[in-house]
Amino acid sequence: MEFLCYHRDRPGSLPLRDELLEEHWSYMDRYSKEMIARGPTFAADDTVTGSVHILDLPDAAAARAFAFDEPNYQAGVYRDVLLRRWRNMLGRTMWDFPGGRSGGNRYLVLGLGTGQAADLAVPPGQHELIAYGPLLSDDGATWLGTAALVRAPDPETARALLTAERYADIEVHDWEFGGRPS
């Protein structure tokens, strides 16, 4: 089962986040085989605002353990956690993205759904998609939105990936490939 976990930082928690960086990476190393995508999100001033992790885990209990045992969560770096089932519509990891780890602007796009499911198919001509799929209820039966990682020229282009009127809200966050520096 695939899950998207988005830990949102608590304001003013950057010093604590920096202090726990090695603990965070060591924790994530334990999930390297399950990882589909990962990386931090940023505010316009390049302040870290959160961490995205998309993983393939055995079940919802394993996903909750991943999200809430994470060292930054345990220490109070994060203000909240979005944890949802997710379906990998591209069938690959971020490391398989043909565009590579760097170059261009990258974004996390979260469409928080309302009503009928939307954007269930991969948009045509979207060779800049790094990850894409629906957000689902724990049992996988109910559509709750859509999440994508995308390379785009600007936030507006990234937002246009989703059908705006089908969502209660669409969030766009600056994002970059995560993991230990090489």
C-alpha positions in Angstrom: 0.0 0.0 0.0 1.3 3.4 -0.9 1.0 6.4 1.4 1.8 10.1 1.3 3.0 11.7 4.5 3.4 15.4 4.7 4.8 16.7 8.0 4.3 20.5 8.3 6.9 22.4 10.4 5.9 24.3 13.4 6.9 28.0 13.1 10.3 28.7 14.7 11.3 25.0 14.7 14.2 25.3 12.3 17.0 25.2 15.0 15.5 22.0 16.4 15.1 20.5 12.9 18.8 21.3 12.2 19.8 19.7 15.5 18.0 16.5 14.6 19.1 16.3 10.9 21.3 13.2 11.3 18.6 11.4 13.4 16.1 12.2 10.7 18.3 10.9 7.9 19.2 7.7 9.9 15.5 7.1 10.5 14.7 7.6 6.8 17.6 5.2 5.9 15.6 2.5 7.5 12.9 3.0 4.9 15.1 3.4 1.8 13.6 0.3 0.0 10.0 1.5 0.6 10.6 5.1 -0.4 8.9 6.4 -3.6 9.7 10.1 -3.1 10.9 12.4 -0.4 12.1 15.9 0.2 11.6 19.2 2.0 9.2 22.0 1.2 10.1 25.7 1.4 8.6 29.1 1.9 9.3 31.9 -0.6 12.3 32.9 1.5 13.8 29.4 1.4 12.8 28.6 5.0 12.0 24.9 5.4 8.2 24.4 5.9 7.8 20.6 5.9 8.8 17.2 4.7 7.1 15.0 2.1 7.6 11.2 2.1 5.8 8.8 -0.2 6.3 5.2 0.7 5.1 1.7 -0.1 4.3 0.1 3.3 2.4 -3.0 4.4 -0.6 -1.3 5.9 -2.1 1.8 7.6 -0.6 0.9 11.0 2.9 0.8 9.5 2.2 4.2 7.8 1.1 5.7 11.1 4.2 4.3 12.9 6.4 5.8 10.2 4.8 9.2 10.5 4.6 9.4 14.3 7.8 7.7 15.3 9.8 10.0 13.1 12.4 11.9 15.3 11.3 15.4 14.2 7.7 14.6 15.0 8.7 13.1 18.4 10.7 16.2 19.2 8.0 18.8 18.2 9.4 20.1 14.9 6.1 19.5 13.1 2.8 21.2 13.8 0.7 18.6 12.0 0.8 15.6 9.7 -1.2 14.8 6.6 -1.1 11.0 6.1 -3.2 9.5 3.3 -3.2 6.4 1.2 -1.9 7.3 -2.3 -1.7 5.5 -5.6 1.4 5.7 -7.7 0.0 6.5 -11.1 3.5 6.8 -12.7 4.7 3.5 -11.4 8.2 4.8 -10.6 10.2 6.5 -7.9 11.5 10.1 -8.0 14.9 8.6 -8.7 13.6 7.3 -12.0 12.4 10.8 -13.1 14.1 11.4 -16.4 14.6 15.1 -15.5 17.1 14.2 -12.8 17.5 15.5 -9.2 18.1 19.2 -10.0 17.3 21.9 -12.5 14.1 23.9 -12.8 11.5 24.7 -10.1 9.9 21.8 -8.3 6.7 21.8 -6.5 4.4 19.7 -4.2 0.8 20.2 -5.4 -1.9 19.0 -2.9 -5.5 19.1 -4.1 -7.8 18.6 -1.2 -10.9 17.0 -2.7 -14.6 17.7 -2.4 -17.4 15.8 -4.0 -16.8 13.6 -7.1 -13.3 12.3 -7.8 -11.2 14.3 -10.3 -7.9 14.0 -12.0 -7.7 10.2 -11.6 -5.7 9.7 -14.8 -2.2 11.1 -15.4 -2.6 14.3 -17.3 -1.6 14.0 -21.0 1.7 15.5 -22.0 3.0 15.8 -18.5 6.6 14.7 -18.9 7.5 17.0 -16.0 5.7 14.9 -13.4 7.9 13.4 -10.8 5.1 11.7 -8.8 1.4 11.7 -9.3 -1.7 10.0 -7.8 -4.9 10.2 -5.9 -5.1 10.7 -2.1 -7.4 8.1 -0.7 -9.2 7.0 2.6 -7.4 4.4 4.7 -9.4 1.6 3.1 -8.6 3.0 -0.4 -12.2 3.3 -1.3 -12.8 7.0 -1.1 -11.1 9.7 -3.1 -9.9 12.6 -0.9 -7.8 14.6 -3.4 -4.7 14.4 -5.5 -1.0 14.9 -4.9 1.8 15.5 -7.3 5.4 16.4 -7.4 6.2 18.3 -10.5 8.8 20.4 -12.3 7.2 23.6 -13.6 8.2 27.1 -14.5 6.2 28.7 -11.7 3.6 27.9 -9.0 0.7 28.8 -11.2 1.7 26.3 -13.8 2.1 23.7 -11.2 -1.4 24.5 -9.7 -3.0 24.2 -13.2 -2.1 20.5 -13.2 -5.3 20.0 -11.3 -8.9 20.9 -12.2 -9.4 23.8 -9.8 -13.2 23.7 -9.4 -13.1 20.1 -8.2 -11.1 20.9 -5.1 -11.9 22.6 -1.8 -8.3 23.9 -1.9 -5.1 23.5 -3.9 -1.8 24.0 -2.1 1.4 24.6 -4.0 4.7 24.3 -2.1 8.3 24.8 -3.3 9.9 21.3 -3.1 13.2 19.6 -3.8 14.6 16.1 -3.9 15.4 14.9 -0.5 17.9 12.6 1.1 21.4 12.6 2.3 23.7 14.8 0.2 26.0 12.7 -1.9 
